[in-house]
Amino acid sequence: MKEWNGKRYHSFNYYLRNKFNEKVYKIALDGGFTCPNRDGKVGVGGCTFCSARGSGDFAGSRRLEITSQFEDRRKMMEKKWHSQKLIAYFQAYTNTYAPVDVLRKKYYEALNQENVVAMSIATRPDCIDDDVLDLLSEINEKTYLIVELGLQTVNDEVARSFNRGYDFEVFDNTLKRLLDRNIEVVVHSIFGLPGETEEDMMKTVDYIAHSGAKGIKFHLLHLMEKTKMAEQYRRGEFKLLEQDEYIDLVCKAIARIPEDMVVHRLTGDAPRELLIGPMWSLKKWEVLNAIDKALVDNDIWQGKNFK
């Protein structure tokens, strides 16, 4: 059995400490972009679980320029961490959905901030054309770059039900094009989507495990106010995962991914004032500790069942 500084999974924190020799933290930014699934190009309303801030509820204010956002977020993070090395994280909405000259200006403004050693760009696979790919390759030559792609599920029927706006084939083709440019990719998955079985969720994990992606983010479905999915829930169309169910799914998933895959997240966050459920998710450290305990109790470690 392999361990990563006492953990039974290859955490992003472990990976960064080995790469940069100290704690590195993210500065979450809102680049002022929108999403083709909101503005009518692909659809309207966005994914039915997505918050009004495009999953950037903890990012800086889009009313501020990148430099001002950066300083604001940095001061807040310094109260918690004392590391000097930072990742500029374009988190909110779709961060490759703009003309390339606009993207280049914002990316370089973030990259030029003091102590930035890496950049993470969250986006959709249907918003990376050849010009954007060239720009990402350019950035990749200047810093440590991560492109985060939202897959959520390989089940196209489930994806259509929450209005993802692209098919699995689009995701797979884009991932391969990024990997061909030696760009590091992290894939997002969500456990607890309406209509999904455990088998569906593990199929998504197995795809990511064998995809060539460098990292994975496990998300719990957070149900938030002012989303279309909240209306479905109140009509009784699906149930939210219980804590023990989610922990069991995460442990099984960890066992199915390769040892060198970096686990960027084991569970996500949602603003308390917007969260409908699961309310147990607000006690994030308790959940993380429970996952660690379950891995030990069940003798599970990352890669145990990877084939």
Order of alpha helices (4+ residues) and beta strands (2+ residues): alpha-beta-alpha-beta-alpha-beta-alpha-beta-alpha-alpha-beta-alpha-beta-beta-alpha-alpha-beta-beta-alpha
